[in-house]
């Protein structure tokens, strides 16, 4: 058989999610920051949330000290700055 008869269906058709294509606009780099709080609900050490286009890691001072928070933030900002992690919001389009 020739043509698309044997081709697998587009993943977007089967998963409902966009499959990146070579000509797609590049998604924006992810933004990351960490905020230290005196405590978190349920005595959690860390809670990750998305807020206003950024990933925010809330961390309890009870479990995470300033040095650890600064080093982790530096690492995550290097990763996002080099675009190893990009935001993939469903409504992204350019």
C-alpha positions, 0 to 999 in steps of 0.5 A: 500500500502506498501513501498514508494508508499505513501511516500511524495516526497523528498523535494529536488525533489520538491524544488531543495534545499538540505534537511539536512540528519543525515549523512551530513557534518556540514556546516561551522559556519556563520561569521558575522561582522559589519562595520560602514560607514559615510553614505550609499546609499539612506540614509539607516541605515543598509545594509546586504551583503554577502562578501567572506564567511561572512555576513557583516552588513554595518551600517551608523554612522548617525543612529548606534553608536559605542556602538550599533554596538559593542553590536550587533556584540557581540550578532551575534558572540555568535549566530554564534559561538554556531552554532545557525546560520550556512552558507548554501551556495549552493556549500558547500560540504565536 
